[in-house]
């Protein structure tokens, strides 16, 4: 072999080694620690916000406790063999969580930090994970109990979700005092009835050339409620990576949002935070109570089987939705790593089976859309909260 051939052979070997190294590096980046903060992207679709409402002097998000999260954990909160929650333990978790968040001496005083008897309070639940992972009856009922305990009339307490068929399935009414209003904006996810939405408060965006380019705020939110409590679950999501405080309050308070993620692409990166920032939703959402009694680590936001259900057995409290969701990203990512499956940050085309929900449900290494967990950091750029993990203070409480 002459010298030139030998040099070419060495170069080819080096090139192959470098390529292999790059491939390994790419895989490592897809599972990189969440502390690595990507920059906010450019080239995002134009989003036009239309609202006649002005922000409050101190908007509810991020509220009085930016970058602060109380995580209350209790092994006895859920029987993992049956999935049943322990009402007494959950009530104690709620009491200790609210007192720890506010520093109040009594549970009632903690709730008074946010609400007065004159308030009309909405409780945004999440019913999408029926039957195995929805906003827990025990948490919702205790929330109502505490509101009534500080003088909020039962007729001024509203439980809301977008779709009536989902509320019918979950059926909160038997668990709540008579008189609590249970309201949906439309009958089902068919976008055939717009009467429950405010025509004057909306996001305008042409994302895929769709016919209807508006997402309107629920009329109840803009016209009736003065305060909102957000009770999301800890769930994986096929389009956003994880669905927590931000997505529950944003996509659960506006119409026509499924249009943001389709054909393998997700515009949720910028749309989730933008919707959450629209007034008066931003100012009126004053309390975040993340239900982590149960969770979903794949196939979310749905939980039609127990295959991907797990039990964090915790509840998080705060006013900063970004900080709580930042912790949620770690919880879902760590659970998926424990299971040895694809990262929520993976953007590899090889893992994509576009719109094939059956394949996704069968295999946790399949994505149907390139996920956008970066939506949480993007929301921080809109002033909705603290994303930097080093700046988030977590107070752990054990019951």
N, C-alpha and C positions, 0 to 999 in steps of 0.2 A: 504494500500500500504506500503510495507516494505521500509527501508531506501535506500537499493541498487536500487530498482525500481525507487524511487523518484529521486535519483541522476542521474540515466540513463535518466529519463524524462527531467530533467533540462539540461543535456548535449545535448540531442537531440534538445531541444528548442533553446539552445544557438547556436548549429551548424546550425540549420535552419535559425536563425536570421543572423548569420555571412554570410551564403551563400547568403541570400537575400541582405545583405549589399554589398557583393562582386559583385552581379549582378548589383545593383544600381551604384556601383563605376565604373564598366566596362562601363555602359551606359554613365556615366558622363565623363569618359576618352575619349569615342568616340566623345564627343562634347567639349573636353577640349579646353581652350584658346590656340591659335596658338603660344603664347609666350613660351609654354613648348617645349623645343627643344629635340627631340629624338637623341640618339647617332647614328653615322653612323654605319650601319649594317655590319656584317661580313658574310662570306659564300656566297658572291655574285658570279655570273658566271664570268669566265675569259673573259676579253675583250682585244683584241689585236688591237692596232692602227697602221696602216701602212700609212706613209706620208713622202715624201721627203722634205717637206717645213719646214723651221725654223720659230719660232715665231718672230714677230717684236720686236723691242726694248721696245715698249710700246704697248702690244696687245690691240685691240679694246674692248675686254671684259676682265676685267671690265672697262677699259678705264680711262680717266682723272677724272671721277667723281664717284668713288666707293662709294656705300652707300648713294648716293644722288639722290633724285627723285623730279621732279617738277610735281605737279598734278594741271592741269588747268581745272576748272569746269565752266560750263555755262548752266543755266537752259534753255536758248533760243537756245541752239545748236541743239536740236532735238525736233520736235513736236511729243510728245508721242502718240497723237491720230492717227497720220498717219505713224509715224516712219521716216518721212523725215527730213534730216539734213539741217541746215541753212548755206549756203556756206560762207556768210560774217562773221558770228559768228565763224565758224570753222577756217577761215583764221586768225582772230584776236587771237583765242586760240593758234594757231600754232606760231604766231609771239611772243606773250607774253611768251609762254612756252620755246621757244628757247633762248630768251633773258635772262629769269630767270635762265635757266640752265647754260649758259655760262658767264653771267654777262656782255655781250656785249652791247654796246650802241645802236646798230642798228640790225635789223633782219638779214640783209645781212652779217654783221660782225659775227653774231652768226653762220651762216652756213659756213662762211670761216674758223671757228675754226676746221672744220672737212674735208672740201673739197676744192680742187683747180681745175682750168680748165683742168688740165691734167688727172684728175681722170676718171676712168670708173666705174660708180656707179650702183650698183644693188639695187633694192627695193624689198625686200621679202614681198610679200603680203600674205594674208590668204583668200582663196576662199572656204574653206571647209564648212563654215556656210551659203552658198547660200540657199535661197535668202534673209534671214533676218539679217544676221550678218557676213559680210565680211569686209575686210579692206576698209574703206569708200572711195568712189570716191573723196569726197571733201578733205580728208587728203592726199590721193595719188597724186591728181592733184596739191595741194599746195606744196607738196614736190618736184615735178617735176618743178614747177614754180620757186621755190627758188633756186634750183640747176642751172637752166638756167640763173637765175638772177645774179649769181656770176660767170657766164662764162663757166659752164660745157656744152659742145655741146650736143644738143638733141640726136645726134647719139651715144653718150657715156653714155646714160641713159637706163638702162635695168629694166624692170619689170619682175619678175620671180616667178614661182610656179612650183610644180612638174608635174601637170597634165594639159594637153591641154584642155581636156573636161571641167574642172573646170574654166579655164580662158575663154573659149568660153561662158560659162553660165554667168559669171559675166560681161564680155565684157567691159573692161576698155577703149578700144581704143577711143570711142566717147568722152570721158571725158579728153583726153590727147592731147597735141600738136602732130601733125604729125611728125613722125620720131623717137618717143620713141620705143625702141625695146621691144616687149612682147614675152617672151620665156618660154617654158615648156620643161622639161627634157624628158617626155614621154607622149604618147597619152592619157592614162587613167590608173587607178590603177589596172593594170593587170600584171605589171612587164614583159611585152613581148618585150620591146624595150630598150636595154641598151646603145644605142649610145650616149645618152645625159649625160652619167656618166663617170667619170675618173677611168679607171681600175687600176691606180697606187695609188689612195688615198681612203682608205676604213677602215671600222671597221670589224674585223673578230670575230665572236662569234657564238657558237653553243648553242642555247637557249632551243630548244625543239626537237632536232634531225632533224631539217629541212634540206632539200637537199642543198639549197643555204645559206651559212653561212656568206655572205659578204653584207655589206651596203656601196655602193660607193658614193662619193661626186659628186654632179652635176658638169659637166665639165665647165660650165660657171663660177662657183664660183672659181674653182681652176686655170683655164687657162686664164680667160679674165678680171674679175672684180678686181679693186684695193680697192674699198670701198663698204660696204653694209649698207643699212638702213633697219632695221627690223620693220615691222608694223603689229604686232599681234592684236588680239581682246581679250576682257575679256570673257572667256568662261570656263564653266565646261567641264570636260573630263572624260569619263568612265574608262579610264585606268590610267590617271595621276592625277586625282582629279581636276586639272585646267590646261588649256593650255594657255600659254602666250608667253613671249619672248623666253624662252629656247626651248620649244617644237616647236614653229613656225620656228625658225632658224635651229634647229637640224633636226627634222623630215621632214622639208620642203626643206632640202638641201642634203639629202641622199636617196638612193634607198632602197627598200626592208626592210622597217622599221615596217610594220604592223605585221611582224613575232614576234615582241617583246612582244606582249600581246595577249594571247589566252587561251582557256580552263580554264578560271577563274583566271589565274595568269598573272601578269604584271612584266616584267623585265625593265620597263621604269625607275624604281628607279635609276638605275646606267647608263642606256644606254643614256637617254636624255642628261645629262650633259657631258658624255664622247663624244658623237657626237659633241656637241657644242664646245668642247675644241680642236677638231682636227684642225690642221693647214692645209690650211691658213684661214679657216672659222673664227676661233677665233680672229685672228689679224685683219682681214678685216671688221668685223662687228663692226662699230664704233658708231652707233647711234640707240637707241631704242625709238620708238614712239608708245606707246600702245594706240590703238584705243578703248576707252571706251565710245564712243557715245552710242553704244548699247552693250548688253551683253547677255549671255545665262547662266542660273543658273542650268539647268538640260538637259540631253540628248546630251550634246556637245561631239564632236566638231561640230555637225550638228545643223541646225536651219531650219528644213523643215516646221515648223509651228511657229506661234507666242506664242504658249502655254507657253514656258519657256523663252521667250525673256523679258529682262528688260532694263532700260535706265539709266545707271550711269551718262551719259552726262558729261564725262570728257575725257581728253587726258593726258597720263603720258609721261614725257620726261626723258631720262637719258642715261647713257652709261653702267650701271650695270644691266644686265638682271636678276640677282638673287634678287637684292633689289626690282625691280619692281614686279617680280613674287611673292615675299614674301608678298607684299601688295595685290596682286591679290588673293592669297589664302584666306586672310581675307575677301575680297570683296565677293567672291563666297560663302565662309562659312557663312558669316553674312546674305547673301540673302537667303540661304537655311534655316538657323535658323528662319528667318522672316517668311518663308513659312511653318515652322514646320515639316521639313523633315530631312532625314538622313544626317549625317555629311559626308563631303568628306573624313574624317579621319576614318570612320567606317570600321572595318575589320571583322565584324561578319559574319560567314558562313550563318546565318539565313536570311540575306538580299540578298544573292547571288542566282541569277538565271542564271547559266552559259550560255553565248552566246545568251540569249533570249532578243534580242533587242526590240522586240515588247512589252514584259512585262516592260522593262526598260523605253521605251518611254511613256508608259501608266501610270507608277507609279514611282514618284521620290524617293520612299523608296526601290527601287530595284536597285541593282548593278549587272552588268553582269561579272565584273572582280573585284578582290580586288584592290582598287585604290592605287596609290602611290604618294600622294602629297609630300612625303618626297624627291622626286627627286630634289626639289628646294634646300633643304639643302645639299643634296649630291653634287650638282653642286658647292656649295660654297667651299666644301672640295677640289675641283679641281682648286680653285683660280679664279673662274669665277665671284665672287662678294660677297656681304655681305648679310648674312641671318638673323643674330641676329637683331630682330626688334628694340631693344634699341639702336643699332648703325646705324640705317637708319634715315637719316635726310630728312624729307618731307617738301617741300616748297609748300604751297597751294596758288593758284592764282585763283581769281574769275573774270570772264569776264561778 
